[in-house]
């Protein structure tokens, strides 16, 4: 038509539109994933049964500290084996020379530690001038003795006093403090306090490895356990990715380590996967050769009986047949695991 001009073409901005569609779809997937996790968690009654790590295995991995000390001892036992929320203190620490009336050295420092005075114990050890191996063995025993007795503050003081007395033992002190903060995180409810304890434990783990010692399977799995402990709906994917990466690296070195399969079960339960959690618990029980620490949470969890009834029955059978030493080392499965 004369005098008519076509309107200008509207240019469609394709990139912003595409980003909007992709963002909407990703948001939907993330929201739906959280709905599935929440629904799955509702099927796992008693998920708190998996919140404690295998601290007996962690203590056993410090056995080289005790083995490096040649201190002899005589007399009856004066320090009872502590039994707290983590179970009983395992060997070799339960039979260390410091539990006897008359250790060959550092008796005064040991007595101060039994009184709950680590600073005075450090002063007494400094005066005596005992070998570093004996000092490290004594303060490691005192820290674990307090930790397994449920005295977290006293255990942390013992580790800190060791570092002040022997700066060369700083990596060992941080490894001990990592264990203390891990127990503190496990006993806290989900929230800022647990997050702070996990952060401190991870920092101590990092600083403890500066000594160059190759960590054992339990300590390798400890970082993944801490990542699972602080997993929440807000950082679900990131914590899951980090935990899976750590577990994959640890399992490549130690495929038959029960604590690693326990963390896999803990992660599956946190992600609302009861069938996957039961499968990993079965592997942990198998590799642990039916140890009561691993059989306890299986027998006590109603959802395991529903998902894997044969596994729950086997765990109950193992616990029913335990006695003596097995009963003593039942650990958190018999307490607030």
N, C-alpha and C positions, 0 to 999 in steps of 0.2 A: 504494500500500500504506500502511496505517496505520503511522505512526511512521517512514516512510522519507522522507528529504529528498534531493533531487537534488544531486550534487556541484557545486561552483562552476565556472562556465565558465572555461576557461583563455583568457586574452586573448593573442593572438598579436601580438608586437611586429613589425609589418611593416617598419618602416624599418631596424632592424638586419639583418633577414634580407635585405632588398633590397640593402643596402650590401655584405653578405657575398657575395651572388651577383655583383654588379657588380664588386667587387674581385677575386674569383676569375677572372672572365672577363677583366678587364683584365690581371691578372697572367699569364694564359695567353697573351694576345695579345702582351704585351711579351716573354715568354720565347720564343715562337715567332718573333717578329721577329728576335731575336738569333740564333736557330738559322739562320734564312734568311740573315742577314748573314754569319755564320761560314761557311756552306756556299758562299755566293757569293764570299767572299774567297779560298777555297781554289782557285777557278777562275782567279784573277788572279795569275799568277806574275809576280814582279818588280814588285809594286806600288810599290816604292821609286823606280821610274823617274819617278813623278809627284810626289815629295815636294819638289822644288825649284821655286821660283817663277821667273818671268821677270824676273830681276834686271837684265838689260840694259834692259828697258823701264822699270823703276823708275829706273835711272840716267839714262836719256834724259829722263825727266820732270823731272829737276833741271837740264836744259840751260839754263833761263832764268837760273840763277845764273851760269853761264859766259858767257852772252850779254850779261849786264848789265855785264861787266867789259871795259874797253877796253885792257887791258894788252897791249903788243906784245912780241915776242920775236925773238931772233936766235940763230944758231948751230945746231949739230947737235943731234940728240936725245940727251939724257943720261938720261932716264927711260924704260926700255923699257915697252912695253904689257904690263901684268901678265896672265897667263893662269893661273887657278887653278880651283877646283872650280865656279866660276860661269861659266867661259868667259873671253873676252877683254873688257877694258874697252871699252865702245862709244864712238863719237863722240857728242858733241863732246869728251868728256873725254880720249879717247886722243890728241887733237891739241891739247890746251890749251897755252897759252903756257908753262905751268910745266914742260912736258916738254922744253923747249929749254934750251940752255946759258946763255943770257943773257936772262931775262925783263926787261922794262922797269922793273919795280919788285919789291920783296920777294924779291930774289934770295937774300939771306942767310937769310930765313925759309924759303924753298923748300929751300935746301941743308940746313938743320937738319931739315926734315921728311923729306928723303931719307935722312938719317942715322938716322931713327927717334927724333927728339927733339922732340915737339910742344910741350912746355913752353918749351923754348929758342926754338923757332920763334915762339911767341906773344910772347915777350919781344922778339925781334928785330923783329917786325911792329909792336909797340907803339912801339918807339923810332923806327922809320921814319915812322910816321904816315901810312900809305897809306890810300886811300879804302876805306870799308867794303865796297864791291862787290868790290874786288880781294882783300881779306882773306877774304871769304866764298867767292869762287871758288877761292882757293888751298887753304883748309882743306877745302872740299868735294872738290876734286880729290884731296887727300892721303888723305882718308877712303875715297873710292871706289877709289883706287889700292891701298890696303892691303886693302880688303875683297875686291876681285877677285883679289888675290894670295893670299887665304886667311889673312891676318893679322888676325883678328877683334879681338884685344886692342888692337893698334896702331890699327886703324880707330876703335875706340871712344875711344881717347885723343885722336885728332885731332878728333873731333866735340866732345868735352868741352872741349878747349882752345879751340875756336872760340867756344863759349858763354862761357867765362871771359874771353876777349879782347873779345868783342863781345856784350854781353847782349841787344842788339836782334836778334841772330841765333838766339835761343833756339828759336823754332819750327823753323828750318832744322836746328839741332843735334838736336832730337828726331826729326825725319824721318830724319836720318842714323842715329841710334841705333836707330830702329825697324828699319831695314834690317839693321843689324849683328845685332840680337837675332833677327830672322827667320832669317838664315843660321845662327845658333847653334842655333835650335830645329830647323831642318831637318837639321842634322848630328847631333843627339841622337837616341837611341833613344826610343820611347814610354815615358813615365814621368814622375817628378817634375821631372827636369831640363828636359825639353822643355816641360812645363806651365809652369814658372817662366819660361823664355825667352819663351814665347808671351805670358804675362801682361805681362812687361816691354815686349815689342814693342807690344802693344795700348795700354799706357799711354803710350808714346812717340808713337804715332800720334795718340792723343787730344790730347796736349799740343802736338803739331806742328800741329794744325789750329787752334789758338788764334790763329795768325797771320792767319787770315782768307783765306788762299790756297785757291782751289778745287782739290782734288786731281784728278789725271788718272786715266784708267781703270785703269792698273796699280796706283796707290796705293789707289783705291777697292776694288779686288779683293783687296788685301793682307789686310785684316781678315778677309774670308771665308776666305782661305787659312789664316790663323792659327787660326780656329775649327775648320777641318777637320783641321789638324795635331794638335790636342789632343782630337779626338773619340775617345771610348772607349765600351765597352759600357755603362758606368754612366750616361753622360749622352747617349746616342745621340740621343734625340728632341729634347732641348733644343739640342744643338749643331747638329743638322740644321736645326731651325727657324730658328736665328739665321743660319746660313750661307746658307740659301735666301732669307731676307729681305734680307740684304745683297747677294746676287747679283742678286736681282730689281730692287732699287733701282739698282744699278750698270748693269745691262743696259738699263734704261729710258733711261739717259743715253748709253750707249756700246754699242749692240747688236753692233757689229762689232769689239770689242776682243778680240784673241786671248787675253790673260791671263785674262779672265773665263771664257771657255769652257774654258780649261785647269783652272781651279778647279772648274768644274762636272764635268769629267771626274774630277778628284781626289775630289770628294765622292761621285760615283757609285761609284768604285772602293772608297772607304771603306765604303760601304753594301752592298758585294757585288753590284753590278750591272754586270757586264762589258759587256753590250750597250749600256747607257746611257753608260758611260764611253767606249766606242769611238765612239759617235755624237758626243759632245762633243769628243773629240779630232779627229774629222774636221772639225768646224766650226772649231776653233782652227787647224788646218792650212790650211783654206781662207782664213780671214780673214788669216792670217799670210803668205799667198801662198807657201806651201811653204818657209818659213824652216827651216833645219836644226835650230834649237832645238826646234821642234815636230815635225819629222819624225823626229828621233832616237829619242825614247821609243816612238813608234809602230812604227818598224822593229825596235826591240830587244825589244818585248814579245811573247812567244809567244801570249798570250791574244788579242791584237788580230788576229794572223794566223789564229787559229781562228774568231773571231767575225766579223771583217770582212777576209777575205783580200785583197780588192781594195784596201782602204785601206792595208794593210801593204805590198803590192806597190808602190803609188804612193809611199809614204814611202821605200822602199828605192831606187826609181828617182830620186827627188829627191836623196837623199844621194849616190848614185853619180854624179850629174851635177854635184855641188858641187865647187868648187875655189877657191883664192885667198881672196877676202874671205869667201865663204860658209863655207869650211873654218875660217877663223880665228874666226868667230863661232858655231861649232857649239855652244858653251856646254856646259851640264851633260849634254846628250845624248851627248857624247863622253867625259864623265867620270862622276862618281858621281851623276848626276841621279836 
